[in-house]
Amino acid sequence: MSKDLINKILITLGFILLYRLLAYVPVPGVNIDVVKEFFDSNANNALGLVNMFSGNAVERLSIISLGIMPYITASIIMELLAATFPNLGKMKKERDGMQKYMQIIRYTTIVITLIQSVGVSMGLNSLTGQSGQSAISIDMDTFVAVSSISMLTGTMLLMWIGEQITQKGIGNGISLIIFAGIVSAIPSAIGGTVDLVNNGQMNFLTVIAILVIILATVGAIIYVELGERRVPVSYSRKVMMQNQKKRVMNYIPIKVNLSGVIPAIFASAILMFPATVLQGTQNKYLLMVADFLSPQSYTFNVLMFLFVVFFAFFYASITFNAKDISENLKKQGGFIPGVRPGASTADFLNEVASRLTLWGAIYLGLISTLPWLIVKAMGVPFYFGGVAVLIVVQVAIDTMRKIEAQQYMNKYETLSAVGL
């Protein structure tokens, strides 16, 4: 590894460490024991899923307990608006316009964070422990103001950390933050499983079966994520003569899963938004809504499947621009054998991408819900979903690819310097 790559990896690890330290900074005025007691009793519903994605920051009610989800929710809103309004979509493609676009996302994140933080703060007012202790140790009005500012600061810090990782480190910063939150819960999950086996609440064969399901899920994700359709491309003799000393790619790679991990993250963000707002509520009607959206319910998983499929198609249509690929191919003197350059090439690529996206969307939906259905059928007393495994594996693959790309780039720069 080059010194530049090592520095990028160290910067990434440093920011992830900062993120994990922030998870242990509690909001002022909170009785942490009462909050932890509440989340221990709700580990198998939507609140448990929220807690998992935050790296157990929610049960400590840390300043980053809302996690990066408000930023993701704001990004979803802006992506939908950009697809609806052409002017906004055009602004996103321009260099100066992209800065304004990102600024709008940040302001939207602030609004969403304030709404969620106020909802959480007011919900904690009615939360009490088994011994009758209140979850709030200071005046209600003061607590709402202090906790809202604290959570807003925490979310802004996470957003900044994510952007710094993307710019100065390796990989996508937002995805790595979610990755770190999920991975940080693995040791406690292993310890909890061991306790269940020792207490006789879970059979050892059940543990082996769960491991087989996890390995099968990981294997399926890796297999599909590395799969791609290679559309052959031919170049004119003149272009080939001009590029004798350059590497000319003679195919267009189109991945089976064009949208990556984004659909699972978007779907989780939408389904966890109500659960986050309903934290600490004692209202029976709101509790019915919370149960309705519990990860243990069939409703939650049906909605998860539908949302993942929708976002897979939606995000693939944004990331894969067949028209631009067709125009660039035409400028370079390339063409797809049997297909006319220009509009016909764009239509052909769109057709290929649509067929692949159909199977990719079904794959994402099944991976997000099928492991839960199998584990539920086995009678396992804790939540296990494919979304967490999907995010962890996809982010790991994406990060490894970026490290390899950086290594190849350094090799080419070294060879160029030697040639000179």
Protein Blocks (a to p, Z undefined) as FASTA:
>chain_A
ZZklmmmmmmmmmmmmmmmmmmmmccehiafklmmmmmmmmmmmmklmmmmmnoommmno
paklnommlmmmmmmmmmmmmmmmmmlmmmmmpmklmmmmmmmmmmmmmmmmmmmmmmmm
mmmmmpccfkopafbfbdfklmmmmmmmmmmmmmmmmmmmmmmmmmmmgcjfklmmmmmm
mmmmmmmmmmmmmmmmmnopacfklmmmmmmmmmmmmmmmmmmmmgccdddddddfklmm
mmmmpccdfbdcddfblnlmmlmmmmmmmmmmmmmmmgoiabfklmmmmmmmgckbmklm
mmmmmmmmmmmmmmmmmmmcfklmmmmmmmnopacehiaehjlmmmmmmmmmmmmmmmmm
mmmmmmmmmmmmmmmmnopabdcdfklmmmmmmmmmmmmmmmmmmmmmmmmmmmmmmmZZ
